[in-house]
Amino acid sequence: MWSRQNNQEPNLAGNVPAQGKSGNEVFVATLAMGLIVTLWALVAGPGGPASKWFVGIPLIVPFLAMVLGMLTILAALWVHAVKAKSTVLRLATIAVTLVSLAVAAHDVYKLVRWDGILWIGDYLCRTAELPDKTRPVDVCFCFVDHFEPEYAFRQTSQPSGPQQVELVEQWEAAYRRAIDGHADSDGRPPRHTWFFPIALSSPQVRPVLATWPGLGWGEIEYHLHHPIEFDDTQVRRQIVDDLAQLRQTGAVTSGYGFVHGMYGLAGGNRACRSCYELDSLSETGCYADFTFPSIGSSAQPAQANSVYYAQSTGKPKPYDRGIPAEAGKTSPGLLIVQGPLWARWPWITMDDADLRADNPPAPRRIDRWLAADIHVKGRPNWIFIVVHSHTAPEQNRKAIFGGAMQRTWQALEERFKRPGWRLHYVTTREVCNIIKAAETGKDGNPGDYRDFLIAPPQNAKTPGRPGTGSWGY
């Protein structure tokens, strides 16, 4: 019999369907599905406890899964709240919705604020190349230091020559203590690369800095700061003049690595107007650029976590995308070697391997850098981790070399000096040599190719100052 009370019609069997019960079942099933999908996205995405099990899946998959899961949860809650006509349930649904919108708004704001929009698409859509599990994985760890003693004091005027000398001598003592007892799988101590703006620093600093490569600590490369109004001709002239002075110290005698001040490479932002800067660098002996990543700068390339080649186009930021370096293949242009960029959700956290007093190195960051999976295409077992810093300022030097870097080196050594792994402390020149070796088809232990194509600079072959010890070449 038709019931006017519940306004439902009988089915063919003459029974009234239990719509309320089936509605609850649909709600529970939909909510459970949304929760499961969201939970999977969180555990499988960057920083998740199961992320290592899903390395071969592009990050766009767990990201979209999280969005779909949250939308499913909200849709289920709203439909059920409207049908149930429960004030408490509606208020709870509104609260969940507002929290979700707040998190989404925060993430969008942070991506826009730190120019993450430039690279997040490439980051999410990149497909990882899995290493060969039957062979060792080699981790090449490189420390890029924008070493600027002329900016190390917080004052309106540039510090005097004696002040700069005092600062670099303090740095030398701190670094000597920091690396004591640390060595990679090849028995070498941590390697440092000082990108030095020789045109800005005091000439009194140069003799002190020039002795450090002879101690086996690392190598000196070229850091360029130029007036923002300089055109291509003026930038090229400064590069030539600066290189001449660097070579007088025994540095960059067989090519050079490069970092652009203010991340303004080739017109990438307002700090540089030289659209043909890549040509100037290549023609003056630059073997690779190590300027990036640069969270928070419009200069950041769209192509992230990559080793690639870029050529001048006559337009600003010609390095935005390029040809990936590939084993057994050579490509035209200037080699761009990037450090790791990493992001996780739902509350966006980003890591661009920048080491500062307010974000010092830490063992927990190693997983992030490793997840960036920077390597030459076709050589996934050779992984490059290039971190960067400005360690000349006292606050950064103390925060980094006062214990934080030692703990990070120790964690690297404990993790990668064991069966199935090898750790190599390398300079930027050695990174480039290893990349070039891969491009010619070399394989095996990348530590064998540190000097493959580009020879060590002259001051790396000169013994360090007496009493300081030297690893030498």
TORTORMI-507561 format. One line per field, with one value per residue (C-alpha): residue in three letters; x, y, z. Coordinates in Angstrom, 2 decimals, decimal comma. Layout:
N
tigu <- ALA	...
X <- X	...
Y <- Y	...
Z <- Z	...
//
This chain:
473
tigu <- MET	TRP	SER	ARG	GLN	ASN	ASN	GLN	GLU	PRO	ASN	LEU	ALA	GLY	ASN	VAL	PRO	ALA	GLN	GLY	LYS	SER	GLY	ASN	GLU	VAL	PHE	VAL	ALA	THR	LEU	ALA	MET	GLY	LEU	ILE	VAL	THR	LEU	TRP	ALA	LEU	VAL	ALA	GLY	PRO	GLY	GLY	PRO	ALA	SER	LYS	TRP	PHE	VAL	GLY	ILE	PRO	LEU	ILE	VAL	PRO	PHE	LEU	ALA	MET	VAL	LEU	GLY	MET	LEU	THR	ILE	LEU	ALA	ALA	LEU	TRP	VAL	HIS	ALA	VAL	LYS	ALA	LYS	SER	THR	VAL	LEU	ARG	LEU	ALA	THR	ILE	ALA	VAL	THR	LEU	VAL	SER	LEU	ALA	VAL	ALA	ALA	HIS	ASP	VAL	TYR	LYS	LEU	VAL	ARG	TRP	ASP	GLY	ILE	LEU	TRP	ILE	GLY	ASP	TYR	LEU	CYS	ARG	THR	ALA	GLU	LEU	PRO	ASP	LYS	THR	ARG	PRO	VAL	ASP	VAL	CYS	PHE	CYS	PHE	VAL	ASP	HIS	PHE	GLU	PRO	GLU	TYR	ALA	PHE	ARG	GLN	THR	SER	GLN	PRO	SER	GLY	PRO	GLN	GLN	VAL	GLU	LEU	VAL	GLU	GLN	TRP	GLU	ALA	ALA	TYR	ARG	ARG	ALA	ILE	ASP	GLY	HIS	ALA	ASP	SER	ASP	GLY	ARG	PRO	PRO	ARG	HIS	THR	TRP	PHE	PHE	PRO	ILE	ALA	LEU	SER	SER	PRO	GLN	VAL	ARG	PRO	VAL	LEU	ALA	THR	TRP	PRO	GLY	LEU	GLY	TRP	GLY	GLU	ILE	GLU	TYR	HIS	LEU	HIS	HIS	PRO	ILE	GLU	PHE	ASP	ASP	THR	GLN	VAL	ARG	ARG	GLN	ILE	VAL	ASP	ASP	LEU	ALA	GLN	LEU	ARG	GLN	THR	GLY	ALA	VAL	THR	SER	GLY	TYR	GLY	PHE	VAL	HIS	GLY	MET	TYR	GLY	LEU	ALA	GLY	GLY	ASN	ARG	ALA	CYS	ARG	SER	CYS	TYR	GLU	LEU	ASP	SER	LEU	SER	GLU	THR	GLY	CYS	TYR	ALA	ASP	PHE	THR	PHE	PRO	SER	ILE	GLY	SER	SER	ALA	GLN	PRO	ALA	GLN	ALA	ASN	SER	VAL	TYR	TYR	ALA	GLN	SER	THR	GLY	LYS	PRO	LYS	PRO	TYR	ASP	ARG	GLY	ILE	PRO	ALA	GLU	ALA	GLY	LYS	THR	SER	PRO	GLY	LEU	LEU	ILE	VAL	GLN	GLY	PRO	LEU	TRP	ALA	ARG	TRP	PRO	TRP	ILE	THR	MET	ASP	ASP	ALA	ASP	LEU	ARG	ALA	ASP	ASN	PRO	PRO	ALA	PRO	ARG	ARG	ILE	ASP	ARG	TRP	LEU	ALA	ALA	ASP	ILE	HIS	VAL	LYS	GLY	ARG	PRO	ASN	TRP	ILE	PHE	ILE	VAL	VAL	HIS	SER	HIS	THR	ALA	PRO	GLU	GLN	ASN	ARG	LYS	ALA	ILE	PHE	GLY	GLY	ALA	MET	GLN	ARG	THR	TRP	GLN	ALA	LEU	GLU	GLU	ARG	PHE	LYS	ARG	PRO	GLY	TRP	ARG	LEU	HIS	TYR	VAL	THR	THR	ARG	GLU	VAL	CYS	ASN	ILE	ILE	LYS	ALA	ALA	GLU	THR	GLY	LYS	ASP	GLY	ASN	PRO	GLY	ASP	TYR	ARG	ASP	PHE	LEU	ILE	ALA	PRO	PRO	GLN	ASN	ALA	LYS	THR	PRO	GLY	ARG	PRO	GLY	THR	GLY	SER	TRP	GLY	TYR
X <- 0,00	1,25	2,33	1,54	3,52	6,96	5,88	7,56	6,18	6,35	8,77	7,75	7,87	5,44	8,01	8,94	12,75	14,82	16,04	17,30	19,46	20,91	21,57	23,65	25,54	26,30	27,49	29,75	31,15	31,79	33,39	35,58	36,68	37,62	39,53	41,41	42,40	43,50	45,46	47,21	48,13	49,66	51,70	52,78	53,58	56,80	57,83	55,26	56,26	55,57	56,98	59,98	57,61	56,13	59,29	58,46	55,07	54,97	54,10	51,08	49,36	49,36	48,73	45,58	44,59	44,73	42,59	40,08	39,98	39,30	36,58	34,95	35,00	33,48	30,83	29,79	29,62	27,55	25,05	24,57	24,34	21,63	19,58	20,00	18,94	21,19	22,54	25,52	26,42	26,09	28,33	30,91	30,76	31,20	34,21	35,84	35,19	36,69	39,79	40,25	39,83	42,28	44,92	44,35	44,55	47,76	49,32	48,36	49,65	52,95	53,47	52,76	54,78	57,85	57,43	56,69	54,24	57,29	58,47	55,74	54,25	57,56	58,17	54,85	54,91	58,48	58,86	61,71	64,29	64,80	68,37	69,67	69,26	71,97	74,63	75,77	74,11	76,71	75,78	77,93	77,60	78,68	78,75	78,34	79,27	78,49	81,50	81,16	83,25	82,52	78,85	79,57	79,00	75,66	76,68	76,08	79,68	81,83	84,06	87,71	90,41	91,67	88,11	87,59	90,91	89,97	86,66	88,14	90,77	87,98	86,23	89,42	89,72	86,04	86,17	89,35	87,64	84,42	85,85	88,10	87,35	85,01	85,71	83,75	83,94	87,12	88,81	88,53	87,37	84,36	84,97	83,97	83,58	83,99	82,28	84,24	83,26	86,82	85,83	84,10	86,32	89,47	92,75	94,05	91,64	92,89	96,21	94,44	91,64	94,08	95,77	92,62	92,52	96,08	94,83	92,59	89,50	88,04	88,36	87,67	85,23	83,71	80,85	79,66	77,97	77,67	75,75	72,18	72,47	75,33	74,64	76,09	79,36	79,96	79,11	81,49	84,26	83,81	83,88	87,18	88,73	87,56	88,88	92,28	92,47	91,28	93,95	96,59	95,61	96,02	92,28	90,19	93,30	91,52	87,98	85,60	82,27	79,86	77,24	75,44	74,83	71,18	70,30	70,15	71,58	71,04	68,25	66,44	65,41	65,99	69,55	70,77	69,97	72,50	70,35	73,44	75,27	75,29	77,35	79,79	80,24	80,76	83,22	85,33	85,75	82,78	82,11	78,86	76,49	75,52	73,25	70,05	67,68	66,35	63,07	61,52	63,15	61,61	64,94	64,12	63,87	60,67	62,80	63,58	65,80	67,70	71,10	70,66	72,03	70,73	71,57	71,05	67,88	68,18	65,45	65,68	65,91	66,97	67,79	64,16	64,15	66,85	68,11	68,74	72,28	72,23	74,63	76,30	75,14	76,50	74,35	75,11	74,92	76,03	75,65	73,20	73,62	70,82	70,53	67,46	64,00	61,46	57,90	55,30	51,63	48,95	50,54	53,14	56,75	59,58	63,31	65,77	68,92	69,78	71,77	71,33	71,37	67,56	67,50	70,72	71,74	70,20	70,13	66,35	66,88	68,96	65,84	64,43	67,60	67,85	64,20	64,96	66,80	69,15	71,20	72,33	69,68	70,72	72,86	70,27	72,80	74,87	72,95	74,04	73,15	74,30	73,57	74,29	74,95	76,51	78,88	81,01	78,60	79,39	75,82	75,75	79,26	78,50	75,13	76,46	79,94	79,21	77,77	74,93	77,13	79,13	75,92	74,86	78,22	78,05	74,55	75,68	78,65	76,63	73,95	75,97	79,23	77,68	76,96	74,94	75,96	79,01	79,49	81,67	82,45	83,01	83,67	81,67	84,54	84,45	80,67	81,11	83,81	81,59	78,73	81,04	82,28	78,68	78,03	80,89	79,48	81,59	80,08	81,06	82,48	82,06	84,89	87,24	86,26	86,85	89,53	88,10	88,21	88,94	92,19	92,44	93,37	96,97	96,40	94,93	98,29	100,23	100,74	98,80	100,36	102,70	101,07	97,62	97,87	97,09	95,33	96,66	96,21
Y <- 0,00	3,48	5,36	9,09	9,38	8,82	9,77	6,70	4,43	0,61	-1,23	-4,10	-6,51	-4,33	-3,24	0,32	0,87	1,72	4,99	6,39	3,40	3,27	7,04	6,60	3,76	5,90	8,72	6,45	4,79	8,14	9,63	6,55	6,67	10,33	9,70	6,74	8,67	11,70	9,56	7,78	11,14	12,30	9,16	8,70	12,36	14,27	13,80	11,05	7,85	5,76	8,18	5,91	3,18	5,45	7,07	6,22	8,00	11,70	13,89	15,22	11,88	12,11	15,87	15,40	12,49	14,77	17,41	14,81	13,17	16,45	17,44	14,03	14,43	17,94	16,88	13,93	16,10	18,83	16,45	14,57	17,77	19,21	15,99	15,40	18,95	18,83	22,15	20,49	18,58	21,69	23,67	20,89	20,78	24,54	24,32	21,58	23,60	26,78	24,93	23,37	26,74	28,34	25,71	26,09	29,89	29,65	27,32	29,55	32,63	30,94	29,72	33,19	34,96	32,78	32,51	28,82	29,19	29,37	25,83	23,92	22,55	21,07	19,77	17,94	16,50	15,24	11,47	9,97	7,72	4,82	3,69	0,22	-1,63	-4,13	-1,40	1,17	4,57	7,36	10,57	13,56	16,26	19,78	22,91	26,14	29,18	32,71	33,92	37,68	39,06	42,58	42,11	40,25	43,17	44,84	48,41	51,04	51,19	48,39	46,86	47,79	45,49	44,50	43,76	41,47	39,72	39,14	37,69	35,22	34,13	33,39	31,45	29,43	28,45	27,50	25,39	23,60	22,53	21,61	19,16	17,37	13,65	13,74	11,90	10,47	7,00	8,04	9,14	12,85	15,54	17,73	19,89	23,53	25,85	29,56	31,70	34,87	38,39	39,57	42,98	43,87	42,34	43,86	42,88	42,04	39,09	37,42	35,98	34,34	32,88	31,71	29,30	27,35	25,18	24,05	22,66	20,26	22,06	23,02	25,51	29,14	30,04	33,22	35,18	38,18	41,29	44,05	47,36	46,72	49,26	47,36	46,20	43,11	44,80	46,17	42,85	40,98	43,50	43,06	39,27	39,45	41,86	39,85	36,59	38,16	39,09	35,65	33,97	36,05	34,23	30,84	30,27	29,41	28,61	26,03	27,32	28,45	27,83	30,70	32,14	35,39	37,79	38,43	35,40	37,78	35,47	36,67	39,12	36,74	39,61	43,33	42,76	42,02	43,34	41,28	38,97	37,51	36,78	33,03	33,71	35,90	33,15	30,35	32,38	33,29	29,70	29,10	25,38	25,56	27,86	27,07	30,06	28,14	27,32	30,67	30,47	33,92	35,29	35,70	34,45	30,87	28,64	26,77	23,66	22,47	19,76	19,41	19,38	20,90	23,12	26,58	29,00	32,73	33,67	37,44	37,58	37,70	34,43	32,15	29,41	29,00	25,64	23,67	20,33	17,84	16,49	12,87	9,96	9,28	12,58	16,14	19,24	22,87	25,73	26,52	23,78	24,71	22,64	23,13	22,36	20,59	22,10	20,27	20,92	18,98	19,42	20,02	22,81	23,86	23,52	24,29	23,56	24,96	23,65	27,15	26,95	29,96	30,86	30,66	27,47	25,58	22,23	19,25	15,48	15,60	17,72	15,03	13,06	16,19	16,84	13,21	13,17	15,91	13,16	15,44	13,40	13,10	11,38	7,77	7,80	7,64	5,97	9,19	11,69	15,31	17,25	20,86	23,00	26,71	29,31	32,65	31,66	34,79	36,60	35,69	34,64	32,14	30,86	30,14	28,55	26,31	25,36	25,50	21,99	21,85	21,04	18,51	16,64	16,75	15,43	12,69	11,74	11,68	9,47	7,07	6,73	6,57	4,92	1,47	-1,38	-0,24	3,42	5,63	9,21	11,73	15,24	17,25	20,79	22,37	21,70	18,04	17,98	19,28	16,71	13,88	15,17	15,39	11,85	10,60	12,39	10,51	7,21	6,70	4,66	3,03	5,11	8,86	9,57	8,33	11,26	14,25	15,57	14,01	17,06	20,21	20,20	21,53	25,22	26,14	27,16	23,72	22,20	24,52	23,27	25,12	27,34	25,60	23,89	23,68	20,28	19,46	16,72	17,95	16,31
Z <- 0,00	-0,81	2,26	2,32	5,54	4,04	0,50	-1,04	-3,75	-3,51	-5,80	-8,08	-5,15	-3,26	-0,65	0,24	-0,31	2,76	1,26	4,52	5,19	1,66	1,78	4,91	3,29	0,24	2,49	4,52	1,38	-0,33	2,77	3,24	-0,38	-0,07	3,15	1,66	-1,48	0,58	3,01	0,14	-1,42	1,87	2,54	-1,10	-1,83	-1,05	2,57	3,10	4,93	1,80	-0,78	-1,50	-2,70	-5,38	-6,77	-10,39	-10,27	-11,27	-8,31	-10,17	-9,41	-5,58	-5,84	-7,93	-5,71	-2,69	-4,42	-5,62	-2,19	-0,39	-2,89	-2,43	1,36	1,19	-1,32	0,85	3,96	2,31	0,69	3,94	6,00	3,75	3,80	7,53	8,40	11,44	12,68	14,35	11,19	9,07	11,39	11,35	7,53	7,33	9,66	7,58	4,41	5,86	7,07	3,63	1,90	4,34	3,60	-0,15	0,11	2,13	-0,43	-3,37	-1,53	-0,70	-4,26	-5,63	-2,92	-3,53	-7,31	-7,01	-9,90	-12,18	-11,48	-9,67	-12,91	-14,05	-10,54	-10,41	-13,94	-14,01	-14,26	-12,24	-13,88	-11,51	-10,69	-11,40	-8,09	-9,03	-8,97	-6,38	-6,23	-6,16	-4,34	-5,36	-2,69	-3,69	-1,52	-3,53	-1,46	-2,63	-0,68	-0,20	2,67	1,45	2,49	5,70	8,07	8,59	7,96	5,36	4,14	2,84	5,55	5,33	3,98	7,45	8,56	5,58	6,21	9,84	8,77	6,24	8,77	11,24	8,49	7,84	11,48	11,72	8,55	9,61	12,83	11,05	8,49	10,98	10,93	7,91	4,66	1,74	0,19	-1,65	1,59	0,73	3,16	2,42	-0,65	-0,83	-3,81	-3,11	-5,75	-5,20	-6,45	-6,89	-8,24	-4,97	-2,28	-0,86	-2,57	0,91	1,09	-2,07	-0,79	2,15	0,06	-2,63	-0,21	0,64	-2,51	-1,74	1,56	-0,34	0,92	-2,45	-5,30	-6,12	-8,92	-10,32	-8,76	-10,77	-9,45	-12,02	-12,14	-13,26	-16,09	-17,80	-21,34	-23,02	-23,96	-20,47	-18,80	-21,08	-20,37	-16,60	-16,96	-18,86	-16,33	-13,32	-14,75	-15,32	-11,64	-10,51	-12,60	-10,87	-7,67	-9,38	-9,67	-12,79	-14,84	-17,02	-17,31	-14,62	-12,94	-12,58	-10,23	-11,00	-8,15	-7,28	-9,46	-12,43	-15,06	-18,67	-17,97	-15,64	-13,36	-12,87	-11,63	-15,17	-18,65	-20,57	-22,69	-24,40	-21,18	-21,88	-25,00	-23,06	-20,48	-23,01	-25,06	-22,03	-20,80	-18,48	-18,22	-16,24	-14,38	-10,76	-10,05	-9,36	-7,68	-6,52	-4,63	-4,42	-7,57	-11,01	-12,36	-11,31	-14,41	-15,18	-15,66	-12,14	-10,66	-13,89	-15,56	-19,01	-21,77	-22,67	-25,48	-25,97	-27,83	-27,80	-25,18	-21,39	-19,46	-22,33	-19,81	-18,73	-20,47	-22,23	-23,48	-20,65	-20,38	-21,53	-21,34	-24,68	-26,13	-26,35	-26,72	-27,67	-25,22	-21,67	-19,07	-16,29	-13,11	-10,62	-6,95	-5,55	-5,30	-3,15	-2,03	-0,07	0,78	1,96	4,03	1,45	2,60	0,18	0,30	-2,25	-0,49	0,74	3,99	6,27	9,92	9,99	7,91	8,67	7,21	8,96	8,42	7,89	4,76	3,05	2,05	0,40	-1,59	-2,60	-3,72	-6,27	-8,18	-10,14	-12,59	-16,18	-18,26	-18,68	-15,51	-12,71	-10,39	-10,34	-8,21	-7,66	-4,52	-4,92	-1,86	-1,68	0,98	1,90	4,70	4,91	7,27	10,87	11,71	8,84	9,50	13,15	12,43	9,66	10,82	14,53	14,45	11,92	8,92	10,91	11,77	8,14	6,89	9,51	8,38	4,75	5,62	7,76	5,13	1,91	2,97	3,13	0,70	-2,30	-1,93	-2,43	-1,25	-3,09	-1,82	-5,00	-6,21	-9,02	-11,44	-10,48	-10,92	-14,45	-15,20	-13,99	-16,17	-19,19	-18,51	-18,51	-21,79	-23,41	-22,20	-19,07	-16,28	-12,99	-10,15	-10,84	-8,41	-11,10	-13,34	-11,08	-13,46	-16,64	-18,90	-16,90	-14,92	-11,35	-11,07	-10,36	-6,73	-5,98	-6,86	-4,56	-0,96	1,71	4,32	6,77	9,73	8,19	6,54	2,94	1,05	-2,28	-5,67
//
